[in-house]
Amino acid sequence: MSWRRAGGRLAVVGTALLILGSTAGPAWAYRGDYQGHRHVPVDAQSGQPLYGCENALDHGPYGNLVKHTDPPEGAAVAPGQEITVELSWRVEDWDAPELHKVLDCVTVDGRLSYALTGGEKPTANDGHFSYHYTVPADAPPGTKICDVGFLSGPAGNEEFAPEESQLVCFTVERPRAAPALELPRQAETLPRVEARAPEIMTNTVVPAPAPTHVLPRTGGGPESGRLGALCLALAGLSGLVRRRSR
């Protein structure tokens, strides 16, 4: 009976451990990714999972892997902005025309983001790799985004000799407010003058101007003297005739 009881207790403990293990795993994976993605990124061409960033963030730069970014290191970035990464290395440092993998590992506030991380596996030993990612649209101001390059391949006695670039970081800034639109100034308005139609007078008789009398022209010439003398003579004759008739 004692063995049966002990076996039953062990079964219960084992079941509890399995339940805790199944719930703790996804929660840890979620905490390790800013976007909540639990899956390691996959190379789009080969379909190979891009493992390696989990261990590449704590060693610091070593080897001849160099990183250049646009915008440059330390720049302020905005949500939705694209960041371009250029990784370069010395071809002669490796012993094969094809290397194991190259990665660009991205963290958000110190946590590895599988959603932003990318790479290539395998990768040609051509000394160059380009990658770009976008700042999360919901990243609040003050968020710190960093990325570091990682490269591995055959070199010397190592089949997977690693190299790691310097860490480059950016800070998310608050979006700038759009400038206020300046309304156009209204032109000064003059007082309104209403146009009136000309008044038309109807049934109005305009009086004709009065006639002017023209007096006979008199003057001091010889003809006027003769005429005056004749008039006097006629007047005297007329008076004489009146007397005789009386």
Number of C-alpha atoms within 10 A of each C-alpha: 6 7 8 9 10 11 12 12 12 12 12 11 12 12 12 12 11 11 11 11 11 11 10 11 11 14 12 11 14 15 15 20 21 19 16 15 16 18 13 17 19 18 16 12 9 10 11 15 15 23 15 17 22 10 9 21 20 8 9 12 18 13 14 15 20 20 23 16 17 12 15 14 15 13 13 16 22 20 18 13 14 15 16 15 21 16 22 18 20 14 15 12 15 17 16 14 13 15 23 19 23 26 26 29 24 27 23 23 14 16 14 24 27 23 20 21 22 23 25 25 22 18 20 17 21 14 14 16 20 15 16 16 17 14 19 19 10 9 18 15 15 14 18 19 23 20 26 25 29 27 27 22 24 18 16 11 8 11 13 15 16 19 21 24 24 16 16 19 19 22 20 20 17 15 11 7 6 6 6 6 6 6 6 6 6 6 6 6 6 6 6 6 6 6 6 6 6 6 6 5 7 6 5 6 7 6 6 6 6 6 6 6 6 6 6 6 6 7 9 7 8 9 10 13 12 11 11 11 12 12 12 12 12 11 11 11 11 11 11 11 10 9 8 7 6 5
